[in-house]
């Protein structure tokens, strides 16, 4: 169970534990299980998003958790903003778990 990774939105209080924090998420960029130090933070540093191990749940206060009944596989899980503007979560690097499924002209 420790290898199961959850995508969490947590208080930015824990952003100092990461070495790479981003306030913008450009098309073509991603957050992944393989780089847990990469964290997306809100402009006022109140919230952050990233991948965390289930073992860390006891030390991280979280306000939202994606797919808690069926968490994503810990290997190659990734949140990506595609060049077409869609936000997507993939599991094991290839299975789509969730997507915005939107259309963008730009």
N, C-alpha and C positions, 0 to 999 in steps of 0.2 A: 504494500500500500504506500510505502514511503516513496516509491518511484513515480507514483501518480502525480501529475502536475495540474494545478488549478490556475486559471487565470483570475487574478484577484484585483480588485480596486481597493486600495488601502490608503490610510492616512499618510501623507508625505513625510511624516515624522521619520519614516524609515528610508527616505531617499538618501540620506548621508551614507548608508551602508552600500550604496551602489556607486560604481565608478563612472557610469554613463547615464546621465539623465537628459531627457529631451523634452522640450515644451512644444515642439511641432512634430507632426508625423507626416512627412512628405510622401507623395505618390511613389511607389516602388520601395518604400522602407518597411521594416518589420521588427517585431520583438519575438524572441524565441526562447525556448527552454534551454538551448545550448549556451545562451548568453544571459543568464538571470540578472546580471548586473545592469543590463539595459532596462531603463524604466522611463515611462512617459509620465510627466508631471503636469499638473494644471498650472496656468500662468501665475496664480497666487500661492503655489506650492501647498495647497490644502489636500489635494488628492494625488495619488499616483497609480499607475497600472503596470503590471508586469507578470511574469510567470514565477511562481513560488512553489516549493515542495510542500506536500501535505504535512511533513514534520514541522514546518515553520508556522503552522496555523496557531499553535499555542503561544507563539511569541509575537505574531502580527495581528493587530486589530484590523478586521476587514469589514467593509460595509456592503459589499456585493461580491458574489462569486458566480462565475459562469458554469452552468451545467453541473451543479453539485451532486445530482443523483447519478450521473454518468460522466465523471471527469475525463478529460482527455488523456490519452496515453502520454507518458512522460518522455518518450523518444521523439525528437524532431517536431514537437508541437510548436506552432508559430501563429502569430497574429500579424497579418500583412495588410498594407494599404496598397492595392493594386494600381497599376498605371491608369486603369479605366475608372478609378475612383471608388471601387468596392472595397469594403473592409471585410476580411475573411479570416476565420480561424481554421487551421488545418491540423490534423492529428496524424502522427507518424509520417509527416512530410507529404502526404498525398490525399488523405481523406478529408473532405470538407465537413466540418462540424457545424459551422455557422457562417452566414454571409449576409451582407446588407442587400445584395442583389438589386443594385440601383443602376441607372443609366446616366452617363455624363457626356455632354457634348464637348467639354473642354479637355 
